């Protein structure tokens, strides 16, 4: 005997015969209130899926152990952003049979006449982290989003507008699988000012591209800067290499300036996020301009003093300090404390006093560190040929936060 998990697709009234037979012969029916309401004519014991799930699983276990036929019903396909995976983990793969059906992404693709093999699906249902959506929009032409009562289409459209996005349109699919089903296409500005049915999902479709392609090694002249103050391309490349970024990492860029390091880091963090922290308001405007220019929408720009601002940020895997350290290492202590165990912090120094202060800090903490000096030169025209103009030498310090050893019993 097994627990059956049945996908209802987008319309419970058009179930395959085998799905309907499994549901109608159940002793116990488990599902959300809306799903159970579609089968309220059945004379069957019901277990509504509500928080906490542990109580639901306890009730299911009691029925299962009593040799009752337990059937779980779920919208769409149970193994695509559905409860199927949780049921399998709780009761074991050998005790669960999943009956698939049409997932929301398939239904949306068919309505919009878009092939869905390259489409990305993001769920914001019960979630407040928009990073998966931002990174998906950087990589894909079509992104489907599951919404909820908080993350409604207008709110999502506004979040995207706040990141400077203008190269996507939004289609809103309302009441799918019902007689009131409809969908329409909007610009993000239009969608941000409209209300829709509570039962909805959205499709974001690329209709353009950012002004400049996002990649590593962007020429300095492509960035909006303040008096050409920027982490120069050779130093930027070396610093990003020292950070050893992994796709899922969260990175802090302290004293982000024009945001050039943040922008290129965003390209490497295909599943992660960058928090660019800057205290000068005019530079905040530059970071936002560059974020829009290159489409680096997983860069979160924060205005304020670093020590105060980092209190509300998620724990970083990587920290970059490009400027403003000076000979005062007061900022290093709280940054190192917040850094994830096993994380990396990279500090760029132009002054010998900054280098010495940072070195002494890492010596005191007992962290492993290394120092690399970068002194590059770039060509400029001279007498029909070129000459090499030297850049100021930069000291790059990279330090690794130790992982505490596990205590043996």
N, C-alpha and C positions, 0 to 999 in steps of 0.2 A: 504494500500500500504506500502511496506517495502523496505529497501535497502538490496539487495542481495550481499553477500560476497562469492565468488566462489573460491574454491581451485583448482589450475591447476595441482596439483600433481607434478611429475617430467617431464611430457611430455604432453603439451597441445594438441597434436595430438591424444591422446588416452582418451579423456574426456568421462565420462558417458553421455548418451543421454540427461538426464535432465540438466546437467551442460551446455552442448553445447546449448540447447534450451534457457536457461536463458540468456546466453551471446549474442546469435544472435538476440534476441528480445529486447535487451536493447535500451533505448534512449540515455543513457550516460554511457560510459565505463570508469572506473577509474582503473589505475594501473601504475606500473613502465614502463619505456620506452621499456624494453625488453619484458615485458608481453604484452603491447599494440601492439608491432610489430608483435606478433603472430596472431593478428586479424586485421591487417591493411586493409584486403579486405572488412571489414564491413563498411557500410555507417552509421556511428554513431559518435555522439559527444564524444570527449575524454577529460579526465582530467588527465594529468600525475601526478604521486605522486613524488613531489619534496619538498625540504625544502623551507620555513617552512610549516609544516603540517597544520597550522592554515589557510593558504591560500587555501589549498586543501579542507579542511572541509567547508570553506565559499562557495567555488564553488559547492561542493556537496549539501550543504543546499539550495542554490539558485535553483538548478535543482530539488531537492526533493520537495521544496515548490511549484515549478511550475508544480507539479504532473507528472514529468518525471520519467521513470523507470531507476533508478540508480543501476548499477551493478559494484562491485569492484572485480577485479581479482588479485589473489596472488599465488605465487609459493607454492608448498607443500600443507600443511593444514593451513588455515588462523588463526587457534587458537593454533598453535604450533610454537612459535617464529615468528608469522606473524602479519599482521596488523588487524586481526579480533578483538582482544581485544580493540584496540584503537578505532575502529569504533563503537563498542558496548558502550564504555564509552562516546563517543561523542554524539551519536544519541539515546541512550537508548536501552536496551535489547528488549523492545516490538516493536521497529521499525527496527530491523535487523534480517535477516535470513541468517545463515551460512550454506554453503554446503561443507562438508569436502571432503578431498582427501588424497592421500598417502603423508605422511610427509617424509622429507629427512631421518630421523632416521630409518623409516621403510624400505625405499628403500636400505639404506646402510646395514641394518641388513640382508635383503634378499640376497644382493650380496655377503656378507661375510659369510653367513650361520651361523649367530649368533642370538640367541633369544634376543629380545630387551626389555622385560619387566623389566630387571634390568639394562639396559643401561642408562647412563646419557648423556644428551645433553647439550652442552655449546655453546652459541653464542658469538663469538668475532667480529661479524659483526658490525662495527662502534663503537667498544669498545676498551679501552686500559687497562682495569683491568683484569689481569690474575688470580686473586684470585679464582673465581669460577672454573677455570680449574684446578688449583693446588689442591684445596680441593676435587674436584671430583676424581682426580687421586689417592688421598690418600684413597678413600673409595670404588672405583668401579674398576672392571676388564675391562670394555669397556666404553669408553667415545667418543662420536661423537662431532665434533667441526665444527661449521659454520664459514667460513673464510671471508676475504674481501681483497681488494687490498693492504692493509698494513699488516694485519695478515695473511700472506701467509704460506703455509706448511713449507717452509725452515726457516722462522722466528720463527714460533711456535716450531719447532724441536730444534732450537738453544736456545730458552728460557728454554726449558726443560733440555737440556744438561747443561746449566748454573746453574741449580738447582741440578745438580748431578744425574739426572735420567738416569738409564740405563736399567730399568726393564719394559719398554714399547716399542712396535714397532708401526709404523705408516703406515696405509693404506691410500692412496690418491685416491679419486674418482673424476674423471675428466669428465666434459661434460655429466652428468647423464641425461638420457632421450633423448639423441641425437644419431645420427649414429656414432659419434666419441667418444662414451662413453668407458671408460676403467678405471681399477683400478689396483694398484700394492702395494705390501707390502715392507717396508723398515725399516732398523734400523734408529734410530734418527740421527746418524752420517751421514748415506747415504742421508736421506731426507733433512738434513740441507745444502746440497751442490747441490740440484737439483731444476730445474724450472718446473712449471706445468701450465696447462691451467688456465686462470683467473676464469673459472667456475669450482669450486672444493669444496669438503668438505672432512674431514678426520675422520678416526677412529683410536683411540689409544687403543691398546690391551695389557693387562698385559701378560708378558712372563716370569716374575720372581718376585722377591721381594727384599726389602732392606736387608742389612746384619743382622739387628736386628729389632724385632717388636717394634712399637711405642705404648707406653702405659704410664699410670701413675705409679710412684714408680719404675722407672728404677734404678737398682743398680749403685752406683757411679762408680764402676770399669768398667762398660760398656762404659762410656764416654771417649773420648780422652780429656786429660786435660794437663795443664801446672803445673808440680810439684804437682799434686793431688789437685790443688786449684779449688774448686767447691762448689756450694751451696749444702750442704749435703742433702741426701734424706729426713730426717725428716723435715728439715727446708724448703726444696723445697715443700713438701706436704702441710705444714702449710701456706706457702706464697701463693701457688696457691689457697688454700681455702679462704684466706683473699681477694684475687682478685675478687672472685665471678664471674668468667668468664662465659659469655653467648656465644652460638655458633657463633653468627654473629659479635662479638666484634673485634675491632682493638686494638692491644696491643703493647706498646713500652716496650722493655727490655733495660734499660740504664745501661751501663757497663756490657755487657752480659757475659764477661769472656769466658767460654767454651760453653756457650749457653744451659746449662742443663735446666734452667727454661723455656727458649724459646721453647726448643724441646718438653717438656711435655705440655706446654701451647698449642702448635700446635695441639696436640691430642684432646684437649677440644674445640678448635675453629674450628668446623667442617664446618663453613661457613665464617670464618674470617681469619685474618692474624696477624702475629707477625713480628715486626720490631726489630731485634737484633742489637743494636748500641754499637760499641766497638772501642776504639781509638788505641789499640795495634795491629799491623798487624799480629803478630804471633798468637794472640788469634782469629783473624778473620779466619785464616786458620783452627783453631780448631773448630769453629762454623760451618764452611762449611763442614768439615769432619764429624761432628756429624749429621748435617742435612742430608747428604747423607747416613750415617750409619743407621739412623732410618727412613728415608723416610719422614722427616718432611718438605715437600717442600713448605708449606705455610709460612715458615720462610724466611723473606727478610733480608739479612745481609748487614749492612751499616758500613763502615769504616770511622771514623773521630771523631772529637770533638762533644760531644752531643749537645751543644748549637747551633753549626753551622749546624749539620746534621738534626735536627728536623724541620728546616725551610721548608724543601721540603717534609715532611712526611704528610700523611693524619691524620686528627684529631683522637686522640686515645680515646677509651672508658675506657681503663685501662692502667696504667703505673706501671712498677716494677723497683725499683732501688735496685740492689743487692750489689753494691759495689762502692767505690770511692766517697761517699758523704763527709766523714770526718766531720769536724766541720764547714765547709763552706757550707752554704745553698744557695749560689748564683744560683745554678742550679735549685733549687726547684721553684723559682718564674716563670721562663719561662715555666717549665713543667706544673705547676698548671694552668697557663694561657691558655695553649693549650688544656688541658684536657676537654673533653666533659662535659657539665653540667650534673650532676648526676653520673659522672664517679668516679672511685676509683683509688687512688694511694697508693701503698704499698712500704715501705722503710725498708730494712734490715740494722740494725746497730750492729756493734760489740763493738764500743766505746761508753762510757757514754756521751762523748761530742757530738757525732753524734746524740744520742738519744735526748739530751737536745736541740740541735740546731733544729732538726726536729720538736720536740714538740712546741718549741717557734714559729716556722714558722706557724704551723697550728693554734696555739692560736691567732696569729696576724691576720690571714686571717679569723678567725671565723669559720673554718671548724670543723665538728665533727670528732673526731679521737679516736682510741683506741690503746693500746700497749699490746702486748703479748710477754712474754719471753719464748723461747724454749731452754731447756737444755737437750739434749738427750745423751744417752750412747749406745755404740755398743759393742757387745761381741767380745772377742779375746781369743785364746787358752791359757790355763795355767795349767800346771801339770796334763794333762789328763782331765781337765775340762775347764771351761771358766771363764773369768773375764770381767767386764764391764769397758770400757774405755770411760771416759766422753769427750764429745765434748764441744767446747767453747760455752757459752751462746750467743744467738742471740736475739736481740730485734726487733720485727716486728711491725711497725707502719702502720696502715691502716687508710686512711682519705677519706671522701666522699665530693666531690665538690657539693655545694648546687645548686639546680635548682631555678633560679630567679622566684619570685612570679609574676603572671600575674597582670598587673595593671588594676584595674576596671575603667570603664568610669565614 
